[in-house]
Amino acid sequence: MISPTKSTIFAFLIIPVCALHATIVRGVVDDEMGHPIPNAQVRVFDAKALIVSSPEAVDLQGRFSIDLASFKGTHANLEVQAPGFNTAHVTVLLPSPTVVVDPIVLSKALGLRAQGLQISQTPDKKTRILETEVINETPNPLSVKEIRIFFTREAKVECADTSPAVLIQIDTSTQNSEAHISTPGHGSLDNRALAGFIEQLPCGVSRIHLWFMLQCSVAGKEDATLRFEIPEDIKVTNEGRSQLVSLRDYPLVLVRFFDGEKAITEVKSY
């Protein structure tokens, strides 16, 4: 079983200096070989909302410069995206009129794409069913070794990966029904014990965070449909006391697929 503290793809960089106020944030976006990524875009958020209304595009040398003259906060969250690369998130403290961040490195996406997340219930409404198609766009087989599923009430994705605090622990499988993972037409993958916790995000949104370890391979230039059957009611432990939490209160879903430490792809219902 994996620990809740296991790192994910998202890179968090914090500049540990006394925060005053900054108007300009500068940096460079590179790939893992140190080459600039000229088609990257940088979006800036505070804990709750988008600060800069449109993404900042980097130049041919991968450089960007963002004017935050109207922003009065002490730190900003940068979201960096580029076609063919995994997204990175960087938290920057604002100590002076100009801040230069360390190079932001984007890792190459592995070529697996998920699409069409469908959500339904069993007739007795006791199980949430998630189905999504996973497509391998490369000629070689790609493996999925871990799946993380997030259930939220609100779609504030801009704050969803900034050091959440764990509130409530999901109980062990002895107190919860197992989740069932299968590939329709190819038989069952496994029954998995529920593992996870409920998080409180910095923007005031709580989410249920579940994860499952598995071995699933998608052949080159092929696709596979994955089906998750998860009990709607989950027993959790809050300060030593057991209580029931319903996924019905968390209608929005995000599914992330990992190959080891690296997130390969994701799909969401909103």
ZAFIMI-29711 format. One line per field, with one value per residue (C-alpha): x, y, z; residue in one letter; residue number from 1. Coordinates in nm, 4 decimals, padded with zeros to 6 digits. Layout:
N
u (X,...)
v (Y,...)
w (Z,...)
type (A,...)
seq (NUM,...)
// end
This chain:
270
u (00.0000,00.1352,00.1936,-00.0117,00.3161,00.4353,00.5469,00.3731,00.4764,00.4053,00.7185,00.6869,00.9583,00.9475,01.1931,01.2452,01.2913,01.1024,00.8000,00.7249,00.5877,00.6988,00.5852,00.7859,00.8395,01.0948,01.2111,01.2868,01.1136,01.3384,01.2976,01.4823,01.7866,01.8145,01.6750,01.4280,01.0617,00.9487,00.5786,00.5151,00.2523,00.2558,-00.0588,-00.0520,-00.2885,-00.3174,-00.4751,-00.8252,-00.8297,-00.6470,-00.4367,-00.3297,-00.6291,-00.4446,-00.1489,00.1986,00.3737,00.7494,00.9839,01.2052,01.4598,01.1931,01.1971,00.8976,00.8374,00.5082,00.3907,00.2139,00.1982,-00.1704,-00.1299,-00.0800,-00.0271,00.2907,00.3173,00.1925,00.1363,00.2657,00.1117,00.3362,00.2062,00.3373,00.2094,00.3699,00.4896,00.3522,00.2243,00.4401,00.3299,00.5692,00.4979,00.6952,00.7320,00.7431,01.0216,01.1251,01.0256,01.1813,01.1941,01.3912,01.2829,01.5020,01.4587,01.1230,01.1764,00.8926,00.9111,00.8132,00.4656,00.4807,00.2136,-00.0803,-00.4060,-00.7300,-01.0656,-01.4401,-01.4828,-01.8347,-01.9973,-02.2989,-02.4407,-02.5519,-02.9332,-02.9177,-02.7177,-02.4585,-02.1695,-02.0207,-01.9065,-01.6334,-01.5367,-01.2700,-01.0817,-00.7014,-00.5234,-00.1564,-00.0373,00.3118,00.4229,00.5457,00.3501,00.2978,00.2317,00.0013,00.1232,-00.0954,-00.4279,-00.5350,-00.8987,-01.0106,-01.3713,-01.4540,-01.7559,-01.6116,-01.3899,-01.1226,-00.8429,-00.6001,-00.5479,-00.5758,-00.2052,-00.0604,00.0325,-00.3112,-00.3638,-00.4939,-00.8167,-00.9682,-00.8134,-00.9979,-01.0437,-00.8839,-01.0447,-01.1808,-01.4351,-01.4962,-01.6155,-01.3396,-01.3199,-01.3385,-01.1183,-01.1757,-01.1322,-01.4655,-01.4132,-01.0790,-01.1858,-01.1110,-00.7936,-00.8403,-01.0393,-00.8616,-00.8872,-00.9789,-00.6808,-00.6820,-00.7868,-00.9947,-00.7967,-00.8657,-00.7197,-00.5864,-00.8838,-01.1305,-01.2348,-01.2297,-01.1718,-01.1607,-00.8291,-00.8171,-00.5320,-00.4827,-00.1620,-00.1931,-00.0172,-00.1943,-00.0288,-00.1718,-00.0210,00.1314,-00.1220,-00.4020,-00.6658,-00.8300,-01.1390,-01.0943,-01.3921,-01.3831,-01.6588,-01.6261,-01.8658,-02.0704,-02.0454,-01.6971,-01.6082,-01.3465,-01.1641,-01.1738,-00.9670,-01.0143,-01.3878,-01.5446,-01.7978,-01.9578,-01.8837,-02.0878,-01.9382,-02.2770,-02.1634,-01.8557,-01.9964,-01.6866,-01.4174,-01.0526,-00.8602,-00.4788,-00.2682,00.0908,00.3912,00.5902,00.6498,00.5454,00.1870,00.1146,-00.2271,-00.5509,-00.9207,-01.1948,-01.5708,-01.5788)
v (00.0000,00.3376,00.6159,00.9374,01.1288,00.9701,01.2396,01.3020,01.4513,01.8048,02.0009,02.2495,02.5098,02.7453,03.0312,03.0588,03.4312,03.6993,03.8003,04.1657,04.2312,04.1697,04.3167,04.1065,03.7294,03.5974,03.2496,02.9955,02.6706,02.3774,02.0110,01.7364,01.7765,02.1472,02.2648,02.5572,02.4846,02.7777,02.6824,02.6630,02.8736,03.0004,03.0744,03.2498,03.1840,03.2786,03.0271,03.0821,03.2222,03.3123,03.6276,03.6906,03.6703,03.5014,03.2581,03.4069,03.2527,03.1985,03.3222,03.1127,03.0745,02.9474,03.2697,03.4407,03.7635,03.8212,04.1586,04.1259,04.4965,04.4786,04.1686,04.2359,03.8808,03.7341,03.4334,03.3142,02.9694,02.9149,02.6472,02.5635,02.3672,02.2712,02.0246,01.6833,01.7583,01.6981,02.0030,02.1507,02.3661,02.6049,02.8154,03.1422,03.3789,03.7468,03.9175,04.2087,04.4092,04.1426,03.7677,03.5247,03.1632,02.8594,02.6888,02.5111,02.1638,01.9884,01.6114,01.4539,01.3004,00.9276,00.9123,00.7686,00.9631,00.9169,01.0437,01.0222,00.9761,00.8374,00.8249,00.6174,00.4150,00.0581,00.0143,-00.0064,00.3215,00.1690,00.1784,00.4586,00.3375,00.5238,00.4274,00.5844,00.4948,00.4895,00.5332,00.4522,00.6861,00.5339,00.2131,00.0570,-00.0834,00.1578,00.0556,00.2056,00.1206,00.3436,00.5225,00.8151,00.9243,01.2596,01.3428,01.7109,01.9335,02.2250,02.2389,02.4732,02.2813,02.5736,02.5076,02.1289,02.0472,02.2952,02.1019,01.9937,01.9060,01.5583,01.5817,01.2334,00.8945,00.6304,00.3183,-00.0138,-00.2672,-00.4617,-00.1819,-00.0876,-00.2765,-00.3241,-00.1256,-00.3374,-00.2502,-00.4229,-00.3902,-00.4750,-00.7474,-00.8468,-00.9702,-00.8439,-00.6673,-00.6825,-00.6088,-00.3344,-00.2260,00.1383,00.3517,00.7280,01.0309,01.3475,01.6656,02.0320,02.2399,02.5957,02.7421,02.5990,02.2946,01.9444,01.6367,01.2604,01.1202,00.7457,00.5472,00.1954,00.0114,-00.2190,-00.3516,-00.2588,-00.2432,-00.0884,-00.2191,00.0177,00.2011,00.0339,00.1445,-00.0065,00.0776,00.0846,00.0458,00.1353,00.0279,00.2164,00.2010,00.5207,00.5212,00.5134,00.4621,00.7078,00.7814,01.1336,01.1858,00.8211,00.8210,00.6308,00.8019,00.7516,00.9788,00.9622,01.0128,01.1552,01.4751,01.4859,01.4809,01.5990,01.3423,01.3597,01.0404,01.0416,00.7542,00.7019,00.5026,00.4916,00.8464,01.0123,01.1002,00.9846,01.1309,01.2392,01.2690,01.4545,01.4936,01.8749)
w (00.0000,-00.0933,00.1576,00.1261,00.1234,-00.2006,-00.4412,-00.7695,-01.0972,-00.9873,-00.8981,-00.6104,-00.5693,-00.2734,-00.2417,00.1377,00.1861,00.3729,00.1614,00.0868,-00.2616,-00.6185,-00.9474,-01.1965,-01.1945,-01.4442,-01.5332,-01.8018,-01.9001,-02.0020,-02.0880,-01.8981,-02.1280,-02.0439,-02.3780,-02.3768,-02.4530,-02.6695,-02.6877,-02.3126,-02.1378,-01.7798,-01.5809,-01.2429,-00.9504,-00.5887,-00.3495,-00.4885,-00.8401,-01.1586,-01.1180,-01.4788,-01.7130,-02.0024,-02.0108,-02.0474,-02.3499,-02.3257,-02.6003,-02.8299,-02.5490,-02.3089,-02.1077,-01.9502,-01.7593,-01.5773,-01.4481,-01.1119,-01.0332,-00.9357,-00.7168,-00.3445,-00.2171,-00.0681,-00.3018,-00.6390,-00.7898,-01.1430,-01.3662,-01.6629,-01.9630,-02.3073,-02.5712,-02.5259,-02.1713,-01.8235,-01.6338,-01.3551,-01.0605,-00.8849,-00.5758,-00.5686,-00.2730,-00.3645,-00.1657,-00.3913,-00.7020,-00.9262,-00.8615,-01.0793,-01.0249,-01.0829,-01.4238,-01.4432,-01.5921,-01.7755,-01.8204,-02.1500,-02.1608,-02.2223,-02.4943,-02.3025,-02.3258,-02.1325,-02.2563,-02.2086,-01.8345,-01.7835,-01.4385,-01.3361,-01.0466,-00.9967,-00.9748,-00.5951,-00.5913,-00.3608,-00.6096,-00.8206,-01.1655,-01.3569,-01.7124,-01.9287,-02.2458,-02.2257,-02.5610,-02.6279,-02.9028,-02.9220,-03.1004,-02.7741,-02.4771,-02.1863,-01.8271,-01.5672,-01.2166,-01.0032,-01.0333,-00.8169,-00.8116,-00.6663,-00.5778,-00.5180,-00.4653,-00.6654,-00.9743,-00.8352,-01.0033,-00.9826,-00.6120,-00.6198,-00.5863,-00.3400,-00.0259,00.1002,00.4644,00.5492,00.7485,00.7651,00.6952,00.4894,00.7010,00.6140,00.3819,00.6806,00.7291,00.3639,00.0596,-00.1973,-00.5203,-00.8350,-01.1348,-01.4683,-01.8441,-02.0127,-02.2718,-02.1194,-01.7763,-01.4293,-01.3220,-00.9477,-00.6371,-00.4475,-00.0868,-00.0458,00.0540,00.0830,00.2833,00.2759,00.2101,00.2746,-00.0094,00.0365,-00.1522,00.0986,-00.1072,00.0373,-00.1775,-00.1320,-00.2551,-00.3318,-00.4868,-00.6196,-00.7086,-01.0109,-01.3199,-01.6413,-01.9836,-02.3004,-02.6240,-02.8789,-03.0972,-02.8992,-02.6522,-02.3460,-02.1436,-01.7679,-01.5330,-01.1633,-00.9254,-00.5966,-00.2999,-00.2684,00.1111,00.2635,00.6293,00.7518,01.0763,01.2157,01.5333,01.6275,01.5602,01.2717,01.0444,00.7038,00.4048,00.0865,-00.2594,-00.3576,-00.1869,-00.4157,-00.7715,-00.9640,-01.0477,-01.1596,-01.2465,-01.2789,-01.4153,-01.3002,-01.4203,-01.0987,-00.9739,-01.3003,-01.3930,-01.7463,-01.8162,-01.6520,-01.7287,-01.5445,-01.5409,-01.5379)
type (M,I,S,P,T,K,S,T,I,F,A,F,L,I,I,P,V,C,A,L,H,A,T,I,V,R,G,V,V,D,D,E,M,G,H,P,I,P,N,A,Q,V,R,V,F,D,A,K,A,L,I,V,S,S,P,E,A,V,D,L,Q,G,R,F,S,I,D,L,A,S,F,K,G,T,H,A,N,L,E,V,Q,A,P,G,F,N,T,A,H,V,T,V,L,L,P,S,P,T,V,V,V,D,P,I,V,L,S,K,A,L,G,L,R,A,Q,G,L,Q,I,S,Q,T,P,D,K,K,T,R,I,L,E,T,E,V,I,N,E,T,P,N,P,L,S,V,K,E,I,R,I,F,F,T,R,E,A,K,V,E,C,A,D,T,S,P,A,V,L,I,Q,I,D,T,S,T,Q,N,S,E,A,H,I,S,T,P,G,H,G,S,L,D,N,R,A,L,A,G,F,I,E,Q,L,P,C,G,V,S,R,I,H,L,W,F,M,L,Q,C,S,V,A,G,K,E,D,A,T,L,R,F,E,I,P,E,D,I,K,V,T,N,E,G,R,S,Q,L,V,S,L,R,D,Y,P,L,V,L,V,R,F,F,D,G,E,K,A,I,T,E,V,K,S,Y)
seq (1,2,3,4,5,6,7,8,9,10,11,12,13,14,15,16,17,18,19,20,21,22,23,24,25,26,27,28,29,30,31,32,33,34,35,36,37,38,39,40,41,42,43,44,45,46,47,48,49,50,51,52,53,54,55,56,57,58,59,60,61,62,63,64,65,66,67,68,69,70,71,72,73,74,75,76,77,78,79,80,81,82,83,84,85,86,87,88,89,90,91,92,93,94,95,96,97,98,99,100,101,102,103,104,105,106,107,108,109,110,111,112,113,114,115,116,117,118,119,120,121,122,123,124,125,126,127,128,129,130,131,132,133,134,135,136,137,138,139,140,141,142,143,144,145,146,147,148,149,150,151,152,153,154,155,156,157,158,159,160,161,162,163,164,165,166,167,168,169,170,171,172,173,174,175,176,177,178,179,180,181,182,183,184,185,186,187,188,189,190,191,192,193,194,195,196,197,198,199,200,201,202,203,204,205,206,207,208,209,210,211,212,213,214,215,216,217,218,219,220,221,222,223,224,225,226,227,228,229,230,231,232,233,234,235,236,237,238,239,240,241,242,243,244,245,246,247,248,249,250,251,252,253,254,255,256,257,258,259,260,261,262,263,264,265,266,267,268,269,270)
// end
